[in-house]
Amino acid sequence: MSLSMLFDEGTVSEMMDAWPAKPALHTPPDGSRLPGVVNVDLINGYLDTGTAPAEQLVVIKDGAALHSRAYTTDGYLDPGKVAKWRGRGYTIQLRNLHRWCPEVHAICAAMQNETGYGTYATGFVTPAGGQGLHHHWDQNMGFVYQLAGRKTWQIWEPGVEEPHREQFASNTPPGSDVLDRMKSMRPDFEFDLGPGQILVLPRGWMHNPHARSQTEESVHVTFVARERTGYWIAGNLAEAALTSTPLRRVISPASVVSPAAFAEQVAEARDLLTDWLTGADTEALAAELLQAARTEPNVDYVSHAPSQIGQHQSTR
């Protein structure tokens, strides 16, 4: 199980050499096991039985999320309450499916092993005529797999360059300022995603997904590929440099609070780090990083839902 469950052989080969930079529609290849593994029964089964972990659910409508007390009893997911909110037009977001759904975990783990990109998955159930999240863009690639119903995706070309982690996120300045300006513009693409279709949605492309014009409930799962960047490599190299004894030595308070002395400390740390990196065994480091890239656990660390009703919700 890997990217070949989502895309045909030719598309996978192209993606491995040149990661997609524009939205596109695909369907799983003939004979793919994906429809039999990830389907509407799987997602609804967790909600109808209350077996989804309550802390991984967000119940949201028009950008406003409910407090978890609204859909739990004694800390556990309450199927009756979930059904009530679905009936009132609320979208159910099932976060980090790969951490508690074995079928989804197997797919994400295979994709991560194949690409070296950290992979996680999120499910969405949106009632007919409803909308959960509004305009935003994501910091990583998304493969949106529609399971049931239809959902409209209005998509705009990126208004920022290379958004990554906290840099140029759409829910904090300056990214949020760009988003506000872009919302008045006509979308560059509009897709009406139907069952069995996959939308490739690269990072930075603002989108406004909704089921407002639909008559049936929309269910989809998004597989997120957290791309590797020079920032990721550099961060791991800096962490590996902790093996350097000089870089672990304490700096006196006087050398911290004095601007001139602290500037000297910064220059010294820079030189020590540069010297350590120059002498590092890059092949050995690369082997360690590749192992981490293929196996490190990943979670959804950014939620675009705003403050919860009755309680502030973190964006992390």
Buried (B, 14 or more C-beta within 10 A) or exposed (E): BBBBBBBBEEBBEEBEEEBBEEBBBBBBBEEBEBEEBBBBEBBBEBBEEBEBBBEBBBBBBEBBBBEBEBBBEEEEBBBEBBEEBBEEBBBBBBBBBBBBBEBBBBBBBBBBBBBBBBBBBBBBBBBBBBBBBBBBBBBBBBBBBBBBBBBBBBBBBBBBEEBBBEBBBBBEEEBEEBBEEBEEEEBBBEBEBBBEBBBBBBBBBBBBBBBEEBEEBBBBBBBBBBBBEEEBBEEBBEEBBEEBEEBEEEEEEEBEEEEEBBEEBEEBBEEBBEBBBEEBEEEEBEEEBEEEBBEEEBEBBBBBBBEBBEEEBEBE
